[in-house]
Amino acid sequence: MTVDSIAVEHVKDWFASTAERPGSANRPMLVLSTGMRAAELWGYRRHNSNPCKNAK
């Protein structure tokens, strides 16, 4: 999957799949969000399109 094809639904599905291990996805979510922010800065994603921003 390319960095520009990752959508909020992908992030939500991945985070939900970690439900049996509470808290285990919190740090990876932070890392993914930081990577998506960097991808925006480097032009690999549209500005303000971080899919982690709206994932709860």
Distance bins in CASP14 RR format, pairs under 12 A and 6 or more apart:
PFRMAT RR
TARGET T0000
AUTHOR 0000-0000-0000
RMODE 2
METHOD distances of the structure
MODEL  1
1 7 0 0 0 0 1 0 0 0 0 0 0
1 10 1 0 0 1 0 0 0 0 0 0 0
1 11 0 0 0 0 0 1 0 0 0 0 0
1 14 0 0 0 0 0 1 0 0 0 0 0
1 51 0 0 0 0 0 1 0 0 0 0 0
2 10 0 0 0 0 0 1 0 0 0 0 0
2 39 0 0 0 0 1 0 0 0 0 0 0
2 44 0 0 0 0 1 0 0 0 0 0 0
2 45 0 0 0 0 1 0 0 0 0 0 0
3 10 0 0 0 0 0 1 0 0 0 0 0
3 32 0 0 0 0 0 1 0 0 0 0 0
3 35 0 0 0 0 1 0 0 0 0 0 0
3 36 1 0 0 1 0 0 0 0 0 0 0
3 37 0 0 0 0 0 1 0 0 0 0 0
3 38 0 0 0 0 1 0 0 0 0 0 0
3 39 1 0 1 0 0 0 0 0 0 0 0
3 40 0 0 0 0 1 0 0 0 0 0 0
3 42 0 0 0 0 1 0 0 0 0 0 0
3 43 0 0 0 0 1 0 0 0 0 0 0
3 44 1 0 1 0 0 0 0 0 0 0 0
3 45 1 0 0 1 0 0 0 0 0 0 0
3 46 0 0 0 0 0 1 0 0 0 0 0
3 49 0 0 0 0 0 1 0 0 0 0 0
3 50 0 0 0 0 0 1 0 0 0 0 0
3 51 0 0 0 0 1 0 0 0 0 0 0
4 10 0 0 0 0 0 1 0 0 0 0 0
4 36 0 0 0 0 1 0 0 0 0 0 0
4 39 1 0 0 1 0 0 0 0 0 0 0
4 40 0 0 0 0 1 0 0 0 0 0 0
4 42 0 0 0 0 0 1 0 0 0 0 0
4 43 0 0 0 0 1 0 0 0 0 0 0
4 44 1 0 1 0 0 0 0 0 0 0 0
4 45 1 0 1 0 0 0 0 0 0 0 0
4 46 1 0 0 1 0 0 0 0 0 0 0
4 49 0 0 0 0 1 0 0 0 0 0 0
4 50 0 0 0 0 0 1 0 0 0 0 0
4 51 0 0 0 0 0 1 0 0 0 0 0
5 36 0 0 0 0 0 1 0 0 0 0 0
5 39 0 0 0 0 0 1 0 0 0 0 0
5 44 0 0 0 0 0 1 0 0 0 0 0
5 45 0 0 0 0 1 0 0 0 0 0 0
5 46 0 0 0 0 0 1 0 0 0 0 0
5 49 0 0 0 0 0 1 0 0 0 0 0
5 51 0 0 0 0 1 0 0 0 0 0 0
6 12 0 0 0 0 0 1 0 0 0 0 0
6 13 0 0 0 0 0 1 0 0 0 0 0
6 14 0 0 0 0 1 0 0 0 0 0 0
6 32 0 0 0 0 1 0 0 0 0 0 0
6 33 0 0 0 0 0 1 0 0 0 0 0
6 35 0 0 0 0 0 1 0 0 0 0 0
6 36 1 0 0 1 0 0 0 0 0 0 0
6 39 0 0 0 0 1 0 0 0 0 0 0
6 40 0 0 0 0 0 1 0 0 0 0 0
6 44 0 0 0 0 0 1 0 0 0 0 0
6 45 0 0 0 0 1 0 0 0 0 0 0
6 49 0 0 0 0 1 0 0 0 0 0 0
6 50 0 0 0 0 1 0 0 0 0 0 0
6 51 1 0 1 0 0 0 0 0 0 0 0
6 52 0 0 0 0 1 0 0 0 0 0 0
6 55 0 0 0 0 0 1 0 0 0 0 0
7 13 0 0 0 0 1 0 0 0 0 0 0
7 14 0 0 0 0 0 1 0 0 0 0 0
7 36 0 0 0 0 0 1 0 0 0 0 0
7 45 0 0 0 0 0 1 0 0 0 0 0
7 46 0 0 0 0 0 1 0 0 0 0 0
7 49 0 0 0 0 1 0 0 0 0 0 0
7 50 0 0 0 0 0 1 0 0 0 0 0
7 51 1 0 1 0 0 0 0 0 0 0 0
7 52 0 0 0 0 0 1 0 0 0 0 0
7 53 0 0 0 0 0 1 0 0 0 0 0
7 54 0 0 0 0 0 1 0 0 0 0 0
7 55 0 0 0 0 1 0 0 0 0 0 0
8 14 0 0 0 0 0 1 0 0 0 0 0
8 15 0 0 0 0 0 1 0 0 0 0 0
8 32 0 0 0 0 0 1 0 0 0 0 0
8 33 0 0 0 0 0 1 0 0 0 0 0
8 36 0 0 0 0 0 1 0 0 0 0 0
8 49 0 0 0 0 1 0 0 0 0 0 0
8 50 0 0 0 0 1 0 0 0 0 0 0
8 51 1 0 1 0 0 0 0 0 0 0 0
8 52 0 0 0 0 1 0 0 0 0 0 0
8 53 0 0 0 0 1 0 0 0 0 0 0
8 54 1 0 1 0 0 0 0 0 0 0 0
8 55 1 0 1 0 0 0 0 0 0 0 0
8 56 0 0 0 0 1 0 0 0 0 0 0
9 15 0 0 0 0 0 1 0 0 0 0 0
9 16 0 0 0 0 0 1 0 0 0 0 0
9 51 0 0 0 0 1 0 0 0 0 0 0
9 54 0 0 0 0 0 1 0 0 0 0 0
9 55 0 0 0 0 1 0 0 0 0 0 0
10 16 0 0 0 0 0 1 0 0 0 0 0
10 17 0 0 0 0 0 1 0 0 0 0 0
10 32 0 0 0 0 0 1 0 0 0 0 0
10 36 0 0 0 0 0 1 0 0 0 0 0
10 51 1 0 0 1 0 0 0 0 0 0 0
10 52 0 0 0 0 0 1 0 0 0 0 0
10 55 0 0 0 0 1 0 0 0 0 0 0
11 17 0 0 0 0 0 1 0 0 0 0 0
11 18 0 0 0 0 0 1 0 0 0 0 0
11 25 0 0 0 0 1 0 0 0 0 0 0
11 28 0 0 0 0 0 1 0 0 0 0 0
11 29 1 0 0 1 0 0 0 0 0 0 0
11 32 1 0 0 1 0 0 0 0 0 0 0
11 33 0 0 0 0 1 0 0 0 0 0 0
11 36 0 0 0 0 1 0 0 0 0 0 0
11 49 0 0 0 0 0 1 0 0 0 0 0
11 50 0 0 0 0 1 0 0 0 0 0 0
11 51 1 0 1 0 0 0 0 0 0 0 0
11 52 1 0 1 0 0 0 0 0 0 0 0
11 53 0 0 0 0 1 0 0 0 0 0 0
11 54 0 0 0 0 1 0 0 0 0 0 0
11 55 1 0 1 0 0 0 0 0 0 0 0
11 56 0 0 0 0 1 0 0 0 0 0 0
12 18 0 0 0 0 0 1 0 0 0 0 0
12 19 0 0 0 0 0 1 0 0 0 0 0
12 25 0 0 0 0 0 1 0 0 0 0 0
12 29 0 0 0 0 0 1 0 0 0 0 0
12 51 0 0 0 0 1 0 0 0 0 0 0
12 52 0 0 0 0 1 0 0 0 0 0 0
12 53 0 0 0 0 0 1 0 0 0 0 0
12 54 0 0 0 0 1 0 0 0 0 0 0
12 55 1 0 1 0 0 0 0 0 0 0 0
12 56 1 0 0 1 0 0 0 0 0 0 0
13 19 0 0 0 0 0 1 0 0 0 0 0
13 25 0 0 0 0 0 1 0 0 0 0 0
13 51 0 0 0 0 0 1 0 0 0 0 0
13 55 0 0 0 0 1 0 0 0 0 0 0
14 24 0 0 0 0 0 1 0 0 0 0 0
14 25 1 0 0 1 0 0 0 0 0 0 0
14 28 0 0 0 0 1 0 0 0 0 0 0
14 29 0 0 0 0 1 0 0 0 0 0 0
14 32 0 0 0 0 1 0 0 0 0 0 0
14 51 0 0 0 0 0 1 0 0 0 0 0
14 52 0 0 0 0 0 1 0 0 0 0 0
14 55 0 0 0 0 1 0 0 0 0 0 0
15 21 0 0 0 0 0 1 0 0 0 0 0
15 22 0 0 0 0 0 1 0 0 0 0 0
15 23 0 0 0 0 0 1 0 0 0 0 0
15 24 0 0 0 0 0 1 0 0 0 0 0
15 25 1 0 1 0 0 0 0 0 0 0 0
15 26 0 0 0 0 1 0 0 0 0 0 0
15 28 0 0 0 0 1 0 0 0 0 0 0
15 29 1 0 0 1 0 0 0 0 0 0 0
15 30 0 0 0 0 0 1 0 0 0 0 0
15 32 0 0 0 0 1 0 0 0 0 0 0
15 33 0 0 0 0 0 1 0 0 0 0 0
15 51 0 0 0 0 0 1 0 0 0 0 0
15 52 0 0 0 0 1 0 0 0 0 0 0
15 54 0 0 0 0 0 1 0 0 0 0 0
15 55 1 0 0 1 0 0 0 0 0 0 0
15 56 0 0 0 0 1 0 0 0 0 0 0
16 25 0 0 0 0 1 0 0 0 0 0 0
16 29 0 0 0 0 0 1 0 0 0 0 0
16 55 0 0 0 0 1 0 0 0 0 0 0
16 56 0 0 0 0 0 1 0 0 0 0 0
17 24 0 0 0 0 0 1 0 0 0 0 0
17 25 0 0 0 0 1 0 0 0 0 0 0
17 28 0 0 0 0 0 1 0 0 0 0 0
18 24 1 0 1 0 0 0 0 0 0 0 0
18 25 1 0 1 0 0 0 0 0 0 0 0
18 26 0 0 0 0 1 0 0 0 0 0 0
18 27 0 0 0 0 0 1 0 0 0 0 0
18 28 0 0 0 0 1 0 0 0 0 0 0
18 29 0 0 0 0 1 0 0 0 0 0 0
19 25 0 0 0 0 1 0 0 0 0 0 0
21 27 0 0 0 0 0 1 0 0 0 0 0
21 28 0 0 0 0 0 1 0 0 0 0 0
23 29 0 0 0 0 1 0 0 0 0 0 0
23 30 0 0 0 0 0 1 0 0 0 0 0
25 31 0 0 0 0 0 1 0 0 0 0 0
25 32 0 0 0 0 1 0 0 0 0 0 0
25 33 0 0 0 0 0 1 0 0 0 0 0
25 52 0 0 0 0 0 1 0 0 0 0 0
25 55 0 0 0 0 0 1 0 0 0 0 0
26 32 0 0 0 0 0 1 0 0 0 0 0
26 33 0 0 0 0 0 1 0 0 0 0 0
26 52 0 0 0 0 0 1 0 0 0 0 0
26 55 0 0 0 0 0 1 0 0 0 0 0
27 33 0 0 0 0 0 1 0 0 0 0 0
27 34 0 0 0 0 0 1 0 0 0 0 0
28 34 0 0 0 0 0 1 0 0 0 0 0
28 35 0 0 0 0 0 1 0 0 0 0 0
28 52 0 0 0 0 0 1 0 0 0 0 0
29 35 0 0 0 0 0 1 0 0 0 0 0
29 36 0 0 0 0 0 1 0 0 0 0 0
29 50 0 0 0 0 0 1 0 0 0 0 0
29 51 0 0 0 0 0 1 0 0 0 0 0
29 52 1 0 0 1 0 0 0 0 0 0 0
29 53 0 0 0 0 0 1 0 0 0 0 0
29 55 1 0 0 1 0 0 0 0 0 0 0
29 56 0 0 0 0 0 1 0 0 0 0 0
30 36 0 0 0 0 0 1 0 0 0 0 0
30 37 0 0 0 0 0 1 0 0 0 0 0
30 50 0 0 0 0 0 1 0 0 0 0 0
30 52 0 0 0 0 1 0 0 0 0 0 0
30 55 0 0 0 0 0 1 0 0 0 0 0
31 37 0 0 0 0 0 1 0 0 0 0 0
31 38 0 0 0 0 0 1 0 0 0 0 0
31 52 0 0 0 0 1 0 0 0 0 0 0
32 38 0 0 0 0 0 1 0 0 0 0 0
32 39 0 0 0 0 0 1 0 0 0 0 0
32 50 0 0 0 0 1 0 0 0 0 0 0
32 51 0 0 0 0 1 0 0 0 0 0 0
32 52 1 0 1 0 0 0 0 0 0 0 0
32 53 0 0 0 0 0 1 0 0 0 0 0
32 55 0 0 0 0 1 0 0 0 0 0 0
33 39 0 0 0 0 0 1 0 0 0 0 0
33 40 0 0 0 0 0 1 0 0 0 0 0
33 45 0 0 0 0 0 1 0 0 0 0 0
33 50 1 0 0 1 0 0 0 0 0 0 0
33 51 0 0 0 0 1 0 0 0 0 0 0
33 52 1 1 0 0 0 0 0 0 0 0 0
33 53 1 0 0 1 0 0 0 0 0 0 0
33 54 0 0 0 0 0 1 0 0 0 0 0
33 55 0 0 0 0 1 0 0 0 0 0 0
34 40 0 0 0 0 0 1 0 0 0 0 0
34 41 0 0 0 0 0 1 0 0 0 0 0
34 50 0 0 0 0 1 0 0 0 0 0 0
34 52 0 0 0 0 1 0 0 0 0 0 0
34 53 0 0 0 0 0 1 0 0 0 0 0
35 41 0 0 0 0 1 0 0 0 0 0 0
35 42 0 0 0 0 1 0 0 0 0 0 0
35 44 0 0 0 0 1 0 0 0 0 0 0
35 45 0 0 0 0 1 0 0 0 0 0 0
35 50 0 0 0 0 1 0 0 0 0 0 0
35 51 0 0 0 0 0 1 0 0 0 0 0
35 52 0 0 0 0 1 0 0 0 0 0 0
36 42 0 0 0 0 0 1 0 0 0 0 0
36 43 0 0 0 0 0 1 0 0 0 0 0
36 44 0 0 0 0 1 0 0 0 0 0 0
36 45 1 0 0 1 0 0 0 0 0 0 0
36 46 0 0 0 0 0 1 0 0 0 0 0
36 47 0 0 0 0 0 1 0 0 0 0 0
36 48 0 0 0 0 0 1 0 0 0 0 0
36 49 1 0 0 1 0 0 0 0 0 0 0
36 50 1 0 1 0 0 0 0 0 0 0 0
36 51 1 0 0 1 0 0 0 0 0 0 0
36 52 1 0 1 0 0 0 0 0 0 0 0
36 53 0 0 0 0 1 0 0 0 0 0 0
36 54 0 0 0 0 0 1 0 0 0 0 0
36 55 0 0 0 0 0 1 0 0 0 0 0
37 43 0 0 0 0 0 1 0 0 0 0 0
37 44 0 0 0 0 0 1 0 0 0 0 0
37 45 0 0 0 0 1 0 0 0 0 0 0
37 47 0 0 0 0 0 1 0 0 0 0 0
37 48 0 0 0 0 1 0 0 0 0 0 0
37 49 0 0 0 0 1 0 0 0 0 0 0
37 50 1 0 1 0 0 0 0 0 0 0 0
37 51 0 0 0 0 0 1 0 0 0 0 0
37 52 0 0 0 0 1 0 0 0 0 0 0
37 53 0 0 0 0 1 0 0 0 0 0 0
38 44 0 0 0 0 1 0 0 0 0 0 0
38 45 0 0 0 0 1 0 0 0 0 0 0
38 50 0 0 0 0 1 0 0 0 0 0 0
39 45 1 0 1 0 0 0 0 0 0 0 0
39 46 0 0 0 0 1 0 0 0 0 0 0
39 47 0 0 0 0 0 1 0 0 0 0 0
39 48 0 0 0 0 0 1 0 0 0 0 0
39 49 0 0 0 0 1 0 0 0 0 0 0
39 50 0 0 0 0 1 0 0 0 0 0 0
39 51 0 0 0 0 0 1 0 0 0 0 0
39 52 0 0 0 0 0 1 0 0 0 0 0
40 46 1 0 0 1 0 0 0 0 0 0 0
40 47 1 0 1 0 0 0 0 0 0 0 0
40 48 1 0 0 1 0 0 0 0 0 0 0
40 49 1 0 0 1 0 0 0 0 0 0 0
40 50 1 0 0 1 0 0 0 0 0 0 0
40 51 0 0 0 0 0 1 0 0 0 0 0
40 52 0 0 0 0 0 1 0 0 0 0 0
40 53 0 0 0 0 0 1 0 0 0 0 0
41 47 0 0 0 0 1 0 0 0 0 0 0
41 48 0 0 0 0 0 1 0 0 0 0 0
41 49 0 0 0 0 0 1 0 0 0 0 0
41 50 0 0 0 0 0 1 0 0 0 0 0
43 49 0 0 0 0 0 1 0 0 0 0 0
44 50 0 0 0 0 0 1 0 0 0 0 0
45 51 0 0 0 0 1 0 0 0 0 0 0
45 52 0 0 0 0 0 1 0 0 0 0 0
45 53 0 0 0 0 0 1 0 0 0 0 0
48 54 0 0 0 0 0 1 0 0 0 0 0
END
